[in-house]
């Protein structure tokens, strides 16, 4: 049985805490294949690139989130603002 998106994300977060970034990227690729609209995957990817000092890849990951955001949703408003701030900080 294939793992769920949530299970993959949880595992990727654990690997991120352990600084096992190669494994994080592999899991995120699988996660995005299963659900290309899972915003948190792109966010974790951007954060990982930020920690590795790669602003260009961080920016590209954050850009992928923008079309997925629902700016009218109160639940996503804070998340959207955080994404936009990170993009602004990268530029």
Secondary structure by P-SEA (a helix, b strand, c coil): ccccaaaaaaaaaaaaaacaaaaaaaaaaaaaaacccaaaaaaaaaaaaaaaccaaaaaaaaaaaccccccccccaaaaaaaaaaaaaaac
